[in-house]
Amino acid sequence: MNKEDFQKSETIVNLCRSFLLESQNSARCKFMAEKASEEKYCYLEDLLKKTSDKMIAQAKVFYEALETNMDDLGIEIEFDDVYPFRKASLAENFLYSADEAEIARDEIYPEYATTAKEEGFVEIAKKFEFMYQIKDCLYLMMIEIANKMKENKLYKEDKPIKWKCDNCGHEETSKDAWNKCPFCGFEQGHVIVELKDDKNQEKNE
Ligand SMILES: [Zn+2]
C-alpha cells in the first residue's frame, strides 16, 4: 500500500470515524450496563459488559489498520461529524442502540467499504464488510431486548419455556420465570434472557 495515497484518502478518515464510533459505542454500552445493574437486571448487565468489550475489540481493529498503514511519524486527522445524545430509559436505550446498529449495518459500513474499494484499499474494505454481520447480530440482540422490555416479556412467555438461572444453573419450564431462584435465592434479574439469535447459533454448532 502506498502510504502517501493512504494519507490523502477518504479511507483513512473512515478508519478514524470507525475507531471513534466503536469506542463511543463501547462507552455507551458500558453506561447501559451500569444502568442495568442499578435496575437489578444482572444478566443483562453481563451481556452489555461483554458487548462493550467486543466493541472495543472492533475499535482496535480499525485503530491498528490506521497505525499499520499511516506514515511513520503519525498523522492528525480533521473532519466534521455528528453524534446523537439523548435522555433515555434503559428500555429506550436498547431501542436506540438497535436503530444505530441498523444504520451502521445498512449505511455507514457499506459506504466505507465502497470507498475503500474505489480507492484501492482492498484489505481495509474487507474489514468494513465484516462489520455488516457484526452489526446485524447487535441489531437483533438490541431490538429483541427492547421489544421484550416494552411488552414486559423479559421473564414472561405465552407458552411454557425453559428458564435458567445464570448463578446456579437451576432450570425450570413454565410461562413465567421465578421472582427468586428456588435453589440459590438469587433474584429474577439473574434469569438468562434467551435470544433468538443465540438459539440459532446453538443449532448451527
Ligand atoms: Zn439460582
Residues whose N, C-alpha, C, O or C-beta is under 5 A from the ligand:
A	BS01	ZN	C165 N167 C168 G169 H170 C181 F183 C184 G185 F186
